[in-house]
């Protein structure tokens, strides 16, 4: 039985084997769009639309939310970062079904704001799907795959601490999105780009602190 503070995510049968003519990133965006007409959308509703073992799709969906205009909502990036960390950790350890804390699952976002964000998400999704291809496969296989999963944990766990540092959470969100895309499409170039973005994000707080002390 799951700990009381956690909630198992239950999924309706139609979502167990989703099929789409879109690329993997656009598919995630379209699944998010199902909820955009609602007045309020809970994170539980968003996550339950991807299936009980779709860890990468959930990570990609949350990362897309972070790089969208929704990231301007106070503490939104922190919440998304914690979600990414929890989901990535379970993927890393090979958990069969997704579990998340109740306080995360209950969080809501305005359907109107999500609808506006989706317009930009679709453009980004189409670009990623068009550019993705199988290359540098050693970057997404074996031990490197586990390293990428760990980097997702790291990105998510750091986001709450960078809430007040401009752009840093969005950079880490983009890095997470690229890692998830790399693992889904077997594109090692995206993985390498994500690593470079993480290095850039690490420099942002240093630059900000240096500017404040001078």
N, C-alpha and C positions, 0 to 999 in steps of 0.2 A: 504494500500500500504506500502511496506517495506521502511525503511529509505534509502536514496540515497547511503549512505556509505556501505550498506549491500546488499547482493545478495541472492535471493532465489535460492535454489538448485532444478532444475527441473530434473526429472528422466524418462527415457524411460520405457515403460510398461513391457518389459521382466524382469526388475529388481525389480518389485513390490513384487513378491513372489518367492524369490530365493529358489531353491532346490538343495541339494548336498548330496552325499553319505558320504562325509567327516564329521568329527566332526566340531563344530562351529569355533574353532580357525583355523584349516586347511582350512576351507571354506573361511575365510577372507584372508588367504595367497594366495589362488588360485585366488581370485578376484583381488588381487594386481598384480599377475603375468600376467594378461591380458595386463597390461600397460608396462611391462618390455621390450618389444621389440621396444618400441618407443624411439626416440632419446632424447626427453625431455617429462617429465610427469608433468602435472599441478596438484595441489592439488584438483582443481575442478573435474578433470577426475577421480581421486581416489575416492573422496567422492560420486560422482554421481553413482558409480557402486554398491552402497549398498542399495538404496531405500530411499524414502522420510521420513520414520520414523524409520530407522535402527540406532538409536542413539548408542546403545551398539556396534554394528558392526563397526561403524565409529571410536568410541573411541578405540576399540580393534586394528583396523588397524593402527591408528596413534601411539598407544602405542608400537606396534610391530616395527614400523619404528624407534622409539626412542631407543629400546634395540638392534637394529641391528647396523652394522658398519656405517650406514648412520649418526648416532649420532655424528660422528667425524667431520662432515661438520660444519663450524662456523655458529652459530645462528640457526642451524637446530632444536636443542632441544627446543630453545625458541619459534620458530614458531609452532612446534608440541604441546608444552605446552599450548600456547594460543588457539590452535584449540581444544584441549581437554577441556580446561576451558569453551570455548564458547558452545561446544556441550553438555557438562555435565550440564551446567547451564540451558540450554533449556530442557534437559531431566528432571532435578530436578523440574522445574516449570511446566512440563506437556505440553510443546509446541507441536503442531501437526506436523509442518513441520520444517525442519532444515534450519536455516539462518546462514550465515557466512560473515564476512567483506570481501570486494572485495580484499583488499591487501593480505589476506591470500589465497583466492581462486586462485590468479594469480601466486603464488609461484611455482617454478618448481624444479624438481630433475632429474638428469641424469638417463635415462633408463638403461644404463650400470651399474651404481652403484646400482640401485634398483635390477637388475637381480642378482648381486653378493650377495646382502643382503638377497634375497629371499631364497638362498640355506641354510642359517643358520636359517631363520625364519621357514622353513618347519620342521626342526628337533625339534625346540622349540614347534611349534604348535602340532606336533604329540605327544610329551611328555605330554603336557597339556591335550590334548583330551583323551589320554590313562589313565591319572591319575584322571581325573574329574569324580565325581559321586555325587549322591544326599546324602548329609550328613550335619549335623549341620544346618538344614533348618531355624532355628530361626535367623541365621545370615544374611539371604537374603530375609526376609519377613517383611512386615509392616514397622514400624519406622526404623528398621535396614537397610532396602533397601534404604530408603531416606538418612540415614547417609552415606551409601556407595557411593551414588550418589554425596553427598556433598564432600566426601573425594576425588572423582575424580576431582571436581572443584578445590579443594585445591591443589592437586598434579599438575594440569596443570597450575594454577596461580603462583605457586612458581617456576616452572622450569626456566623461564627467569632470575630470580634473582640468580639462582645457575649455570648459564652457565659456569662460570669460575672455579667452584669447581669440581674437578675430581670425576667422577662416580655418583655424586648425582642425576643428571638428569636421568641417566640410571636406578638408583634404584627406583626413583619415576615412571619412565616409566614402569618398571616391576610391581610395586605395582598397577598401573592403569590397566595393562594387567590382573593381577590376579583378580582384582575387577570385570572387565568386564566379565571375564571367569566365576567367581563365580555367577554373576547375570544371565548369559545365561544358565549355567548348574545346577544351584541351589546347588552349592558346597560351604557350609559355611566355610570349612577348608581353601579354597583359600582366602576367605575374611579375615579370621583371620591372615593368612600369610601376606597378603597385609598390614594389620595394623602394623605388626611387622616390615616390610620393611620400612614403612613410619617413624617409630621411629628410625630405623637405618639411614635413609637418613637425619633425623634431627640432628644426631650426627656428620655426616661428616663435615659440615662447622665448627662446634665447634672444632673438632679435628684438622682441617687444620689451623684454626686461632691460636689455642694453639701452634701448631708446629712452626708457623711463628713468634710468639712473644717470643719464648724461644731460 
